[in-house]
């Protein structure tokens, strides 16, 4: 029973560690393209993007300004083109 308890604590610790290191955010550019990122990135000011928490949503009144975009890898949207870095 003691080994099971240690294993249970180890599993809980790993889950807690994973939960604190995982990051999800929403990034939007000035053109209204928005996408999810799984890791925190440092975007240069000239990229013209804003980073929001994962639970951020645009207001109904602003729905015409924004659109969701899919992507592969790290980077950002600019003028409708995915620019990887």
PyMOL commands that set and color helices and strands:
alter all, ss='L'
color gray80, all
select helices_A, chain A and resi 2-21+45-47+60-62
alter helices_A, ss='H'
color red, helices_A
select strands_A, chain A and resi 25-29+33-37+49-53+67-68+75-78+81-84
alter strands_A, ss='S'
color yellow, strands_A
deselect
rebuild
show_as cartoon
